[in-house]
Amino acid sequence: MTKAHELREMSSEHLALTLKDTTSNLFHLRLQAQTERLDAPSELRKQRRLIARIKTIQNQRQRAAATAAEAGPPTETSEP
C-alpha cells in the first residue's frame, strides 16, 4: 500500500501513470467481483482509496500552482 507521503514525493508524471495503472487494476477487480472470482474483496477498497489519495494530491498541486500563478512575482511600487 502506498502511503500519502510516498505519493507526494512522486513527480506529477509518475503520479498520473500510477493513477492510470490503479484505475485499470480496479476495473479488472470489479470484473472479477462480478464473475465471483475475486480472491480478496478488500482489494477493491484499497484500490479506491489509493485512487482518492492520488486525486487529492493532484488537486492540491493544481491549487498550489494556481495560487502561485495568481500571486505572481511581487511587484515593487515606487513612491515619488
Secondary structure as UniProt FT lines:
FT   HELIX           4..8
FT   HELIX           12..34
FT   TURN            35..36
FT   HELIX           42..71
//
